[in-house]
Amino acid sequence: MKPLYTTLLISTFFLLGSCGDSQKETAIDQTPAVPVTVSSVGAENNTPFLTASGKIEAANSSTLSTRMMGFVNKIHVNVGQKVSRGQLLVSINNSDLSAKQAQTNAGITEAQAAFNNAEKDYQRFQNLFAENSASQKELDDQRARYEMAKARLEGAKQMRNEVQSQFAYVDLRAPFDGVITNKYIDEGDMANPGMPLISVEGQGGFEVTASVPESEISKINSGTEVKVLVKSLGTELSGNVTEVSSSARNTGGQYLVKVALDKTDSNILSGMYATVQFPVEKSTDSSMILIPIEALVTRGELTGIYTVSQSNTAILRWLRLGRTYGDKVEVLSGLAPDEQFIVSAEGKLYNGAKLTIKG
């Protein structure tokens, strides 16, 4: 009897387990399919332009520093404040320079008095020599005294000019009309020669500095009209290529291209990232895979895309990405040519989710 009871219990256990699995399968089967829009890799492998990433900068900008060492007495402006050309921005303690200026002024006064005396003596001896009352040597001596006094006076004046020119480095003024973008020092701090103190940017003109690889730089020429996409503002701007670098020695193998932006009412700011579209065909081989950036899925530091299986279910593939071409990105690995992937979905996607492909 015991073997019989044991056999019945095991049969009942497996029967209940299979019923549970059946219920789970029924639940899975009843999950509604997610309507999705798909695309194939081959259909996205075409771009009519070359793109490069860059950063927007003010066309006219300056970071001011000083050649003098001293404490900052006063900062007369704040970040974001508009300034006019010649407006006082930063004052640095100039007591040493003021003392030197007083010394040069005293030296000029002394040299001027000596010059005036030597000039009168020289004129007197010229008259005496004309009346044969002074010798040639006496006249030459007076001329030498006059020339030396004149040279000392000129030297004293040049020293004063030197001191006055140094005042430009203790009273920093705006080099052009613009806006204060940054302050690197506070009142009471020590300012050292060459140390950046304050930055000014001119208003109105902006440019983009983009990096272009060596395989494409030969196709870009100055004067070319381009389109610039500012993703943070969702706007497209026009511009012209103004500079094309001929060396990548200090830029990691990338060539720098500057694009001057046309005037616009868009609220663009210095430091915004932008994508420049050059109207030249990119040199890509037939094996390059490009997909829309909007189709990507991010999980922490991983980036992937949902593909469609043979049974019409979603499969998440992790990708290794390359360069960006406008609104598309290059896939280096993780996606095969002519493979379908999901561009958009009308529901939440996950691995194994049933799909309904929209026509």
Secondary structure, 3 states (H helix, E strand, C coil): CHHHHHHHHHHHHHHHHHHHHHHHHHHHHCCCCEEEEEEECHHHCCCCCEEEEEEEEECCEEEECCCCCEEEEEECCCCCCEECCCCEEEEECCHHHHHHHHHHHHHHHHHHHHHHHHHHHHHHHHHHHHCCCCCHHHHHHHHHHHHHHHHHHHHHHHHHHHHHHHHHHCEEECCCCEEEEEECCCCCCEECCCCCCEEEECCCCEEEEEEEECCCHHHCCCCCEEEEEECCCCEEEEEEEEEECCCCCCCCCEEEEEEEECCCCCCCCCCCEEEEEECCCCCCCCCCEEEEHHHCEEECCEEEEEEECCCCEEEEEECEEEEEECCEEEEEECCCCCCEEEEEECCCCCCCCEEEECC
